[in-house]
Amino acid sequence: MSCKPFETVEMLQAALRDGGYIANDGLSVSLFLALAKSRPLFLEGEAGVGKTEIAKMLAVLLGRDLIRLQCYEGLDIAQAAYEWNYAQQLVEIQTRGDAVTAEDHLFTKKFLIERPLLRALQPHPNGPPILLIDELDRADEAFEAYLLELLSDWQITIPELGVIAANEPPIVIITSNRTREIHDALKRRCFYHWVDFPDAELELAILAEKAPEAADDLQRQIVGFVQGLRQQNLFKSPGVAETIDWAQALVELNCVALDPQMVDSTMGVLLKYQDDISRIQGSEAARILGEVQASIVQSEMSR
């Protein structure tokens, strides 16, 4: 069974753009195939490049429920899939006394608490939901192994109840910031795409969509400076999210053109590590900005 809400890659790409998400051809093709073939899509890349946002946008475009599982170290089945309502089971025992048996009464769906993974397998009024398994690299490797049954057969086995399977598989988006490698067994069950930093042209289009109040010249300077920063050997390069935040912050400060003082005073919007800020602030920021402004002038003269 497949979910093919878009007939072509171009239709999907146009729908994303209309929704405010500008995707390059590679991401659009991967997403289209994942939808058409009902395969999970595994998105890997630096933080802030739009991996999580694609799941949110799909939920809006398709009118589906978004079920998000935020991964973290120590995540287990009780938080991710299901657990038994022990307090309610205890009340049942006290109420029924000797009449209650574990087989007949205690381990039934009445006492089952559904967590995100199990909830994603249940029928939903608007169709199969979007299941976002976010930042899987933060979870332990043992949790990856638990996901294999879900991603292969769209089912979860509960020892006390048996197998609970989806009538229609959810649309699964898995993200990773690659703080550690994800096991091949999980990757084989997914289509894969590396979400890279956008090139200058794409980032300018994104900025025009997300921060239209910034003047065109300012947008070009912002994108040029951020692209220049990514060429430096930083601990954490700024993502698209930081580019948008910086543009909106500069507009809030009534900035119409970048200058070294403005760049230095707002560096904390772009960079999140003091070592990176200390390295770039001052002469290095002025150098990058000078190169950007010279490149813009040269581009305008050559038109």
Phi, psi and omega in degrees: 000140181229157176246109185233076182284347180236131184284330182222163175299321181297322177296319178296314182297320179293320179296319177298317180296317178298328178278353178102008178246117181260110184251142176283176186296319183298313179294320181297318179295315180299317180293319179300314181293321179298320178292317185291325185256006181053048177246144174299148177248120181260115182251123180239149179162177180295157176295142174086016180257003173103018181291312180293324185296331182295323178292318178298319181293321178299318179300321179290313184296321184268353182067034183254159173290142175255119177250116186249127172250106178276118184276152178201163181297130181092000177301132181230183185299323183298323178273333187264323188243299183194163168205161179270141179278087186294327179296317180290325176297320179295319177299319179299317180297315181293327182285316185270337179064228185291344184286341184273140173233148182299320184292322187270331193232324193277324184251070176234172182298338178302328184254010183267127175262117182275125173260178190309315184296315180290322179298327180290340180274347183281155176297142178234142185303325184266008182107175183307136184282171170269119177258113179258112174260097194265132177057056181301332181295345177280339180278167180282158180299329179298328179290325175305315181299323180295329182287343188299318179296317180299313185284339179272313190241003181053049180210160175230133178263121176251115187309319184283339184246328186109207185269132172246116185243152179278137172293320174230132183292145174290164173270114189254126172242123178246132179241154177209137175269005176060041171286343170208164180281140174269142186295146181301328182300324178283318181298326181296335181275359186235159161276148189238143172210132174271118180268104183269170171298141180288156172285176187299319182296314180292320181293326177295321177294320178297317181294322177297328179282317188268337180223060184294341180287345176283137180297155183302316180297319179295320178299317180295320179294319180299310182297317179299318180293317180295318177299322177294321178299323182291346176276348179276159180273074184266156174294320178216107178289149180292137176270182179298324179301320179290324177300314180295315179301318182294317178300315181293325177292320179294322176297319178299330179269010179059034179275130178249345178205144181284144169221161185305321181294317179296319179299313181298319186286342181247013185299331180292347174283327183272316186247141188246005178235132185299324179299320177294316181298314181298325181289324187270322183304146176092231188296323181293317177298318179297322179295312180299316181297319178299318178295320179296312182296321178295321179294322179294316179298316180296322179295319180291326179289332183276354180288000000 
